[in-house]
Amino acid sequence: MSGAGFTVAVVGAGAVGCYYGFLLAKAGHAVTLIGRPALVEAVRVSGLVLDSAAGTDSVPVRATTEGSGVAGADLVLVCVKSGDTEAAGAMIAPHLAPAAAILSLQNGVDNAERLAAVLGRSVVPVAVYVATEMGGPARVRHNGRGDLIVGASAASGRIAAAFTAAGIPTTVSERAVDALWGKLILNCAYNALSALTQLPYGRLVQGEGVVACMTDVVRECGAVAAAAGVPVAPDILDQVLSLSSTMADQRSSTAQDLARGRPSEIDHLNGYVVRTGAALGISTPANRMLHALVKLAEGRFQA
C-alpha cells in the first residue's frame, strides 16, 4: 500500500459504495467507482455528489463499468448486493493486485466467506451502519450514521486510521462476524416491513402491531444465532427499536429496491435466518412470512 494514501476501488457504486467513496475521495485518496453506465456518465459530467445535512458537495473520481477498474488498487471495497457477490468476485479476480486488501461492506453475514471462496484469498468482513439512498446516478443522500466495524487483519489498523481521518468512525474487531449478525437482526426486523409499506422507520413503528411483529422476528433471529454459536447482545430488541428514532426518515434498502423494481437482498436477510433455522431445527414463522411476502412483491416485476 502506498505511503501517501490509498488507491481505492469501490465495486458496486450504489448508496453505500458512493457514500464511502465520496468521503475517501474528499480526504485525498484516489477513488475509482465500478458501476452501471449511467453512473459512469454522471461522474464524467458532475463528479460524485453528496447531499447531507451540511449541504451539497461534489468530488472528482474515476468511474468505469469494467472489473479492470480494480487494477492497481491497494484497497478494494466490495459493496454489491449479496446476490451479486460471486459474480462480482469473478469479475474482479483477474485484475486484483497481489497485496490488495479486500473488504466486504455488504448486508448479510456470509458475504466475506463467499467472496473469499471465489477469489481464493482472504476478505475482511465489515459491519456497516449508515442510512443512505441514491438521489440519481452518482448522487448519494446521507440520512444518518456512517460508522463501521472492520474485521481484524494485518492491514485493518491502518485502514481504520485512514477511514477515521476521512470522517468515517471505524473500529477494528476480532468479532466482526458477531456484529454482522447484530446488523442482520436489525435488517430482518425493518427491511421487509419497510419494503412492503414503503414507510420510513419512524412512521413504520407507529403502525398497529408492528412492534409486536418486530419482537417476534428478533426473538427468532436470536434463537437461530444462539443455536449457531453466535452471541447476541441481551438488549438487542432495545437496539432494534431505538433505530426508529436514530434513523426515523430512512427507508430500508429493500424498500428502495422494490420501489425501483429491482431484486432485493431478502434471501440473504430473513431468508438466511429461515434457512439457517431449518438446518438447526429452529422454527422461524415470522421471518418466513416476511420473506415470502417480499418475494411475492418482487414477483410483480418479473412478469
Kinemage of the C-alpha trace (Angstrom):
@kinemage 1
@onewidth
@group {chain A} dominant
@subgroup {mainchain}
@vectorlist {calphas} color= white
{ca met a 1} P 0.000 0.000 0.000
{ca ser a 2} L 1.226 3.471 -0.829
{ca gly a 3} L 2.536 5.702 1.910
{ca ala a 4} L 0.660 8.854 0.857
{ca gly a 5} L -2.782 7.287 0.874
{ca phe a 6} L -4.885 4.512 -0.503
{ca thr a 7} L -5.715 3.808 -4.099
{ca val a 8} L -9.317 2.687 -3.654
{ca ala a 9} L -11.674 0.748 -5.917
{ca val a 10} L -15.356 0.597 -4.987
{ca val a 11} L -17.069 -2.411 -6.550
{ca gly a 12} L -20.796 -1.719 -6.651
{ca ala a 13} L -21.306 2.043 -6.625
{ca gly a 14} L -24.730 2.156 -5.009
{ca ala a 15} L -25.701 4.171 -1.945
{ca val a 16} L -23.164 2.577 0.411
{ca gly a 17} L -20.311 2.489 -2.092
{ca cys a 18} L -20.863 6.056 -3.259
{ca tyr a 19} L -21.077 7.397 0.297
{ca tyr a 20} L -17.811 5.891 1.471
{ca gly a 21} L -16.183 6.517 -1.895
{ca phe a 22} L -17.096 10.198 -1.585
{ca leu a 23} L -15.606 10.576 1.900
{ca leu a 24} L -12.402 8.779 0.947
{ca ala a 25} L -12.004 10.848 -2.226
{ca lys a 26} L -12.684 14.051 -0.302
{ca ala a 27} L -9.914 13.057 2.110
{ca gly a 28} L -7.449 12.800 -0.770
{ca his a 29} L -7.454 9.092 -1.585
{ca ala a 30} L -7.583 8.093 -5.271
{ca val a 31} L -11.009 6.515 -5.803
{ca thr a 32} L -12.413 4.543 -8.730
{ca leu a 33} L -16.095 3.592 -8.767
{ca ile a 34} L -17.224 0.465 -10.617
{ca gly a 35} L -20.901 0.615 -11.520
{ca arg a 36} L -23.501 0.979 -14.242
{ca pro a 37} L -23.063 3.073 -17.427
{ca ala a 38} L -25.390 5.805 -16.104
{ca leu a 39} L -23.123 6.256 -13.086
{ca val a 40} L -20.021 6.476 -15.266
{ca glu a 41} L -21.627 9.198 -17.404
{ca ala a 42} L -22.857 11.133 -14.357
{ca val a 43} L -19.376 11.059 -12.815
{ca arg a 44} L -17.914 12.340 -16.075
{ca val a 45} L -20.319 15.281 -16.122
{ca ser a 46} L -20.637 16.252 -12.456
{ca gly a 47} L -18.327 14.100 -10.350
{ca leu a 48} L -19.629 12.209 -7.315
{ca val a 49} L -22.236 14.259 -5.447
{ca leu a 50} L -23.196 14.018 -1.775
{ca asp a 51} L -26.340 15.563 -0.286
{ca ser a 52} L -26.309 15.773 3.501
{ca ala a 53} L -27.418 17.938 6.407
{ca ala a 54} L -24.319 20.053 5.725
{ca gly a 55} L -25.473 20.790 2.170
{ca thr a 56} L -24.413 19.544 -1.257
{ca asp a 57} L -20.835 18.843 -2.271
{ca ser a 58} L -19.079 17.065 -5.123
{ca val a 59} L -15.708 15.468 -5.667
{ca pro a 60} L -13.954 14.193 -8.818
{ca val a 61} L -13.429 10.435 -9.019
{ca arg a 62} L -12.764 7.883 -11.718
{ca ala a 63} L -15.583 5.567 -12.805
{ca thr a 64} L -15.881 2.527 -15.044
{ca thr a 65} L -18.194 -0.386 -15.756
{ca glu a 66} L -15.281 -2.825 -16.003
{ca gly a 67} L -13.800 -5.167 -13.415
{ca ser a 68} L -10.390 -3.935 -14.536
{ca gly a 69} L -11.138 -0.808 -12.516
{ca val a 70} L -9.621 -2.590 -9.505
{ca ala a 71} L -6.229 -2.884 -11.222
{ca gly a 72} L -3.580 -1.160 -9.144
{ca ala a 73} L -5.906 -0.591 -6.178
{ca asp a 74} L -4.452 -1.386 -2.795
{ca leu a 75} L -7.875 -1.205 -1.113
{ca val a 76} L -10.985 -2.769 -2.681
{ca leu a 77} L -14.403 -2.123 -1.136
{ca val a 78} L -16.987 -4.647 -2.314
{ca cys a 79} L -20.431 -3.078 -1.908
{ca val a 80} L -22.588 -5.100 -4.305
{ca lys a 81} L -25.881 -6.702 -3.311
{ca ser a 82} L -25.467 -10.058 -1.586
{ca gly a 83} L -26.909 -11.937 -4.542
{ca asp a 84} L -24.189 -10.494 -6.789
{ca thr a 85} L -21.242 -11.474 -4.580
{ca glu a 86} L -19.933 -14.392 -6.635
{ca ala a 87} L -20.377 -12.582 -9.961
{ca ala a 88} L -18.538 -9.526 -8.642
{ca gly a 89} L -15.720 -11.715 -7.362
{ca ala a 90} L -15.336 -13.423 -10.726
{ca met a 91} L -15.334 -10.040 -12.492
{ca ile a 92} L -12.525 -8.533 -10.424
{ca ala a 93} L -10.423 -11.625 -9.677
{ca pro a 94} L -8.126 -11.416 -12.748
{ca his a 95} L -7.274 -7.773 -12.044
{ca leu a 96} L -6.561 -7.683 -8.298
{ca ala a 97} L -3.112 -6.651 -7.119
{ca pro a 98} L -1.443 -9.392 -5.041
{ca ala a 99} L -1.242 -7.203 -1.929
{ca ala a 100} L -4.673 -5.590 -2.236
{ca ala a 101} L -6.809 -5.567 0.911
{ca ile a 102} L -10.366 -6.610 0.114
{ca leu a 103} L -13.241 -5.512 2.355
{ca ser a 104} L -16.847 -6.702 2.157
{ca leu a 105} L -19.214 -3.823 3.035
{ca gln a 106} L -22.401 -5.827 2.488
{ca asn a 107} L -25.577 -6.865 4.236
{ca gly a 108} L -25.831 -10.439 5.476
{ca val a 109} L -23.316 -12.492 7.421
{ca asp a 110} L -21.573 -14.752 4.906
{ca asn a 111} L -20.522 -12.487 2.025
{ca ala a 112} L -16.862 -12.252 3.012
{ca glu a 113} L -16.685 -16.039 3.191
{ca arg a 114} L -18.428 -16.461 -0.165
{ca leu a 115} L -16.254 -13.822 -1.808
{ca ala a 116} L -13.071 -15.380 -0.411
{ca ala a 117} L -14.087 -18.721 -1.918
{ca val a 118} L -14.313 -17.126 -5.374
{ca leu a 119} L -11.107 -15.112 -5.072
{ca gly a 120} L -9.032 -17.750 -3.312
{ca arg a 121} L -7.760 -15.171 -0.818
{ca ser a 122} L -8.847 -13.590 2.437
{ca val a 123} L -11.623 -10.986 2.590
{ca val a 124} L -12.218 -8.736 5.600
{ca pro a 125} L -15.846 -8.615 6.827
{ca val a 126} L -17.207 -5.160 7.660
{ca ala a 127} L -20.407 -4.281 9.508
{ca val a 128} L -21.852 -1.072 8.049
{ca tyr a 129} L -24.132 1.279 9.968
{ca val a 130} L -25.246 4.044 7.649
{ca ala a 131} L -28.513 5.449 6.297
{ca thr a 132} L -28.112 6.428 2.654
{ca glu a 133} L -30.054 6.398 -0.597
{ca met a 134} L -29.348 7.282 -4.174
{ca gly a 135} L -30.779 10.552 -5.491
{ca gly a 136} L -29.729 9.687 -9.041
{ca pro a 137} L -26.653 8.205 -10.737
{ca ala a 138} L -23.509 9.251 -8.815
{ca arg a 139} L -25.640 11.286 -6.381
{ca val a 140} L -25.996 9.908 -2.859
{ca arg a 141} L -28.048 11.254 0.037
{ca his a 142} L -26.789 10.725 3.599
{ca asn a 143} L -29.558 10.398 6.205
{ca gly a 144} L -27.604 9.305 9.260
{ca arg a 145} L -24.704 7.500 10.929
{ca gly a 146} L -21.786 6.102 8.910
{ca asp a 147} L -19.712 4.032 11.332
{ca leu a 148} L -18.004 0.748 10.513
{ca ile a 149} L -16.784 -2.307 12.410
{ca val a 150} L -13.896 -3.840 10.449
{ca gly a 151} L -12.669 -7.367 10.949
{ca ala a 152} L -9.110 -7.841 12.165
{ca ser a 153} L -6.353 -8.290 9.569
{ca ala a 154} L -2.763 -7.190 9.061
{ca ala a 155} L -3.949 -4.029 7.295
{ca ser a 156} L -7.022 -3.262 9.408
{ca gly a 157} L -5.301 -0.853 11.785
{ca arg a 158} L -4.058 1.391 9.002
{ca ile a 159} L -7.352 1.141 7.161
{ca ala a 160} L -9.287 2.142 10.282
{ca ala a 161} L -6.979 5.094 10.884
{ca ala a 162} L -7.405 6.330 7.302
{ca phe a 163} L -11.170 5.880 7.423
{ca thr a 164} L -11.486 7.702 10.735
{ca ala a 165} L -9.370 10.562 9.395
{ca ala a 166} L -11.766 10.731 6.429
{ca gly a 167} L -14.765 11.187 8.749
{ca ile a 168} L -15.737 7.509 8.876
{ca pro a 169} L -15.765 6.322 12.521
{ca thr a 170} L -14.157 2.876 12.351
{ca thr a 171} L -13.482 0.188 14.935
{ca val a 172} L -11.376 -2.935 14.387
{ca ser a 173} L -12.778 -6.076 15.993
{ca glu a 174} L -11.953 -9.762 16.142
{ca arg a 175} L -15.724 -10.278 16.465
{ca ala a 176} L -16.855 -8.509 13.295
{ca val a 177} L -18.987 -11.520 12.309
{ca asp a 178} L -20.904 -11.160 15.594
{ca ala a 179} L -21.508 -7.516 14.654
{ca leu a 180} L -22.763 -8.664 11.245
{ca trp a 181} L -25.268 -10.920 13.000
{ca gly a 182} L -26.429 -7.954 15.068
{ca lys a 183} L -26.852 -5.937 11.853
{ca leu a 184} L -28.673 -8.893 10.279
{ca ile a 185} L -31.195 -8.874 13.116
{ca leu a 186} L -31.796 -5.142 12.630
{ca asn a 187} L -32.301 -5.715 8.911
{ca cys a 188} L -34.650 -8.638 9.472
{ca ala a 189} L -36.810 -6.507 11.755
{ca tyr a 190} L -37.032 -3.465 9.480
{ca asn a 191} L -36.228 -4.218 5.852
{ca ala a 192} L -39.191 -6.305 4.790
{ca leu a 193} L -41.761 -4.246 6.696
{ca ser a 194} L -40.362 -1.001 5.320
{ca ala a 195} L -40.351 -2.501 1.819
{ca leu a 196} L -43.922 -3.790 1.963
{ca thr a 197} L -45.269 -0.485 3.286
{ca gln a 198} L -42.715 1.883 1.695
{ca leu a 199} L -42.576 3.670 5.046
{ca pro a 200} L -39.531 5.129 6.822
{ca tyr a 201} L -38.596 3.613 10.153
{ca gly a 202} L -40.052 6.360 12.343
{ca arg a 203} L -43.527 6.029 10.852
{ca leu a 204} L -43.279 2.280 10.468
{ca val a 205} L -43.039 1.513 14.184
{ca gln a 206} L -46.172 3.552 14.861
{ca gly a 207} L -48.276 1.047 12.935
{ca glu a 208} L -50.637 -1.207 14.842
{ca gly a 209} L -48.938 -4.476 15.808
{ca val a 210} L -45.609 -3.556 14.180
{ca val a 211} L -43.542 -3.565 17.378
{ca ala a 212} L -45.016 -6.939 18.331
{ca cys a 213} L -44.131 -8.299 14.875
{ca met a 214} L -40.588 -6.963 15.172
{ca thr a 215} L -40.308 -8.558 18.603
{ca asp a 216} L -41.221 -11.952 17.148
{ca val a 217} L -38.666 -11.527 14.352
{ca val a 218} L -35.908 -10.531 16.770
{ca arg a 219} L -36.630 -13.455 19.099
{ca glu a 220} L -36.448 -15.920 16.204
{ca cys a 221} L -33.193 -14.412 14.935
{ca gly a 222} L -31.723 -14.553 18.422
{ca ala a 223} L -32.650 -18.221 18.781
{ca val a 224} L -31.042 -19.069 15.431
{ca ala a 225} L -27.904 -17.098 16.301
{ca ala a 226} L -27.617 -18.854 19.669
{ca ala a 227} L -28.010 -22.253 18.028
{ca ala a 228} L -25.257 -21.259 15.578
{ca gly a 229} L -22.965 -20.327 18.466
{ca val a 230} L -23.140 -16.569 17.852
{ca pro a 231} L -23.600 -14.351 20.927
{ca val a 232} L -26.370 -11.765 20.692
{ca ala a 233} L -26.495 -8.658 22.890
{ca pro a 234} L -29.091 -9.048 25.664
{ca asp a 235} L -30.529 -5.646 24.742
{ca ile a 236} L -30.795 -6.413 21.018
{ca leu a 237} L -34.547 -5.680 20.955
{ca asp a 238} L -33.950 -2.271 22.515
{ca gln a 239} L -31.260 -1.625 19.899
{ca val a 240} L -33.683 -2.570 17.143
{ca leu a 241} L -36.482 -0.349 18.373
{ca ser a 242} L -34.164 2.621 19.000
{ca leu a 243} L -33.308 2.664 15.299
{ca ser a 244} L -36.767 4.110 14.636
{ca ser a 245} L -35.636 7.345 16.288
{ca thr a 246} L -31.973 7.478 15.225
{ca met a 247} L -32.899 6.735 11.576
{ca ala a 248} L -36.510 7.936 11.582
{ca asp a 249} L -36.507 9.136 7.961
{ca gln a 250} L -34.713 6.130 6.475
{ca arg a 251} L -36.423 3.591 4.234
{ca ser a 252} L -34.724 0.215 4.078
{ca ser a 253} L -32.519 -0.815 1.168
{ca thr a 254} L -35.141 -3.485 0.451
{ca ala a 255} L -37.794 -0.764 0.191
{ca gln a 256} L -35.582 1.173 -2.218
{ca asp a 257} L -35.033 -1.955 -4.339
{ca leu a 258} L -38.745 -2.736 -4.586
{ca ala a 259} L -39.564 0.888 -5.424
{ca arg a 260} L -37.156 0.650 -8.363
{ca gly a 261} L -38.412 -2.760 -9.489
{ca arg a 262} L -35.107 -4.440 -8.654
{ca pro a 263} L -34.432 -7.748 -6.870
{ca ser a 264} L -33.776 -7.276 -3.175
{ca glu a 265} L -31.439 -8.967 -0.709
{ca ile a 266} L -34.296 -10.600 1.198
{ca asp a 267} L -32.909 -14.105 0.508
{ca his a 268} L -29.806 -13.087 2.453
{ca leu a 269} L -31.725 -11.424 5.297
{ca asn a 270} L -34.931 -13.052 6.563
{ca gly a 271} L -34.385 -15.849 4.052
{ca tyr a 272} L -30.967 -16.601 5.527
{ca val a 273} L -32.478 -16.836 9.014
{ca val a 274} L -35.172 -19.192 7.711
{ca arg a 275} L -32.657 -21.482 6.001
{ca thr a 276} L -30.231 -21.488 8.909
{ca gly a 277} L -33.056 -22.051 11.377
{ca ala a 278} L -34.305 -25.021 9.366
{ca ala a 279} L -30.815 -26.543 9.338
{ca leu a 280} L -30.536 -26.084 13.106
{ca gly a 281} L -34.063 -27.182 13.987
{ca ile a 282} L -35.277 -23.681 14.945
{ca ser a 283} L -38.770 -22.569 13.856
{ca thr a 284} L -38.882 -19.105 12.255
{ca pro a 285} L -42.506 -18.405 11.200
{ca ala a 286} L -42.326 -14.599 11.455
{ca asn a 287} L -39.187 -14.429 9.298
{ca arg a 288} L -40.664 -16.968 6.878
{ca met a 289} L -43.788 -14.854 6.402
{ca leu a 290} L -41.841 -11.645 5.753
{ca his a 291} L -39.523 -13.437 3.323
{ca ala a 292} L -42.489 -14.900 1.425
{ca leu a 293} L -44.298 -11.558 1.199
{ca val a 294} L -41.269 -9.716 -0.166
{ca lys a 295} L -40.668 -12.487 -2.720
{ca leu a 296} L -44.287 -12.112 -3.841
{ca ala a 297} L -43.814 -8.347 -4.148
{ca glu a 298} L -40.659 -8.884 -6.204
{ca gly a 299} L -42.598 -11.221 -8.478
{ca arg a 300} L -44.727 -8.337 -9.709
{ca phe a 301} L -41.715 -7.102 -11.680
{ca gln a 302} L -40.870 -10.459 -13.244
{ca ala a 303} L -43.939 -10.980 -15.414
